[in-house]
Amino acid sequence: MADIEGIKVLNVSTQKRAKKLSEKYNVPLINSESAETYVSIDDQSILHSGNYKLENSFREGKFRARISQYQGESLLKKAIGWQSTSQKHILDTTGGLGHDAFILALLGQKITVLEKNTGLCILIEEALNNLPNLSYFNDAKNNISVINNDSRAFLSSAENFDVIYVDPMFNSKKKLKRTKQMQFLDNYLKEYDDPSVEFYKSNFKRLVIKKELRAAPSIKDYSAISFKGSSVRYDVYSKGEK
Ligand SMILES: C[S@@+](CC[C@H](N)C(=O)[O-])C[C@H]1O[C@@H](n2cnc3c(N)ncnc32)[C@H](O)[C@@H]1O
């Protein structure tokens, strides 16, 4: 899988942050002009891959609109079995840009985000770091931890989470609409991975798999319940849930 060669600091004021990220993710701080794939840390951090650039702001663009309407995420709420009176601990096994994880955190859930691509982990951290200092954002931030690993490392601890959440990369042959960010991910990550079948075999309590509406289910299990929206579907599997 493609990943970053290092972190570039473009601004003296972001040096400390870049150093922390470099230590946490064990990637070097670089200033080489020849680097092809790197994250630049600035007021707006960017993942660079050749001529392509990926930003992940939670303050603007389409995702900002989603954030402002997070209470209306009824499909996602149903999928995870959301309850106003209790907090679930969710394992997001395919972190990506951290969008679903952040919505779940705004909904009061505790999320452990696993993303195997280091560059994407740093983009999630930067998006969280650049949020305005508002109590509901701070609460959501405190509910998220980001771990750079293949989520399969957590298969044996699936039972410790209330929900296992999987959003595998799109792999349909049909040309469905992709956002620019998702198109970047298709090109950047190159290889498709979907840990849902392995998690289905684990000792999970509730397994939620996000799919495009008409995509074939990852797992054929007639006891699954599907929550369908206009473009996505959540397939929900349950084992030993209280
Ligand atoms: C479609 S994206 C997820 C988007 C994410 N739900 C969001 O809202 O931003 C899929 C991501 O899962 C990651 N991924 C796939 N298999 C993984 C695995 N076994 N462990 C960790 N990350 C994985 C890929 O690197 C990719 O970034």
The ligand as an ORCA input file, in Angstrom:
! r2SCAN-3c Opt
* xyz 0 1
  C     -14.061      3.983      2.361
  S     -12.738      4.447      3.413
  C     -13.558      4.740      4.938
  C     -14.188      6.104      5.023
  C     -14.586      6.469      6.433
  N     -15.706      5.657      6.885
  C     -14.934      7.928      6.550
  O     -16.085      8.255      6.907
  O     -14.055      8.774      6.301
  C     -11.927      2.928      3.739
  C     -10.622      3.105      4.561
  O     -10.397      1.899      5.275
  C      -9.012      1.683      5.360
  N      -8.842      0.240      5.590
  C      -9.234     -0.779      4.778
  N      -8.957     -1.959      5.345
  C      -8.396     -1.685      6.548
  C      -7.901     -2.512      7.604
  N      -7.910     -3.828      7.499
  N      -7.398     -1.898      8.696
  C      -7.358     -0.555      8.802
  N      -7.807      0.280      7.824
  C      -8.317     -0.283      6.717
  C      -8.465      2.157      4.030
  O      -7.083      2.479      4.153
  C      -9.375      3.364      3.760
  O      -8.772      4.535      4.239
*
